[in-house]
Amino acid sequence: MRETHLNAHNFVLPLFVSEKVHQRRPIASMSGVFQFPIKEVADEARAAQDLGLQAVLLFGIPEQKDEQASGAYAEDGIVQKALRAIKSKCPDLVTITDVCLCEYMSHGHCGVTRIDGDHFHVLNDDSVELLVKTALSHATAGADIVAPSDMMDGRVGAIRAALDAAGFDQTAIMSYAAKFASAFYGPFREAAESPPQFGDRRSYQMDFANANEALREVALDVDEGADIVMVKPALPYMDILWRVHERFGKPTAVYHVSGEYAMVKGAVEKGLLNERDAVLEIMTALKRAGANIIVTYWARELARWLRE
């Protein structure tokens, strides 16, 4: 009589690929998660596919950063090289790329900034131009899906138009449509080496108190051509996830983020939770709330557990 069933195809595995490491480097705040060098990331992706996963989500860490995020859209950028390596080893694996600028900006923000005295501004339209260049470079390198995660206004429509004009009309867009300014992103910023050097991201990420605004944000991205819409983080926003799934009827993703992962891992390490039981319960709840796609650092383990 069970109503909600998980399978490996529900899960997307995030992978961090870095120009700075020569062998996998553990991330201290995220037990079991690593930064991978180019020479290992394709093997890791193939191992994920062999477990039954269908997709990976790539985050890049460049050797050098600057104020124009030039590494994000460079032909020989870290994500572009990783895409080519993965596609050469497992061409049928769906590759999704994070389209954002924070990992490549010297200041760690998701867009171009201007500082006026004690205040700083993120320049929306200037940032969108760089995001479009990044998405095009990813599609050229072999990305199946581009995932803009920056929360700039109008970027989905601009990316869709540019992809179509360049002949990438089959490249899908998974939009971080309702991404909240959350306390649960801390470990990710260590993993991606992208903490802001000043200020915070509340001027462009969403206020966690706002639900109706989240629906307006999703509606804009749907109108602009998003194929998949995402809610991020996961557990504190299950009400948003349900409303998005019910209202729009689009393929709906949710990102179970680093802080949520680290909390459960911490409880497991203290002997307070059974990891398998807790994770399966969380993931079932997310799917029950409307998630067709769940981005999770437990994707490998879930694929194994669901075979048992």
Buried (B, 14 or more C-beta within 10 A) or exposed (E): EEEEEBEBEBBBBBBBBBBEBEEBBEBEBBBEBBBBBBEBBBBBBBEBBEBBBBBBBBBBBBEEBEEBBBBBBBEEBBBBBBBBBBBEBBEEBBBBBBBBBBBBBEBBBBBBBEEEEEEBEBEBEBBBBBBBBBBBBBBBBBBBBBBBBBBBBBBBBBBBEBBEEEEBEEBBBBBBBBBBBBEBBBBBBBBBBBBBEEBEBEEBBBEBEBEEEBBEBBBBBBEBBBBBBBBBBBBBBBEBBBBBBEEBEBBBBBBBBBBBBBBBBEBBEEEEBEBBEBBBEBBBBBBBBBBBBBBBBBBBBBBBBBEE
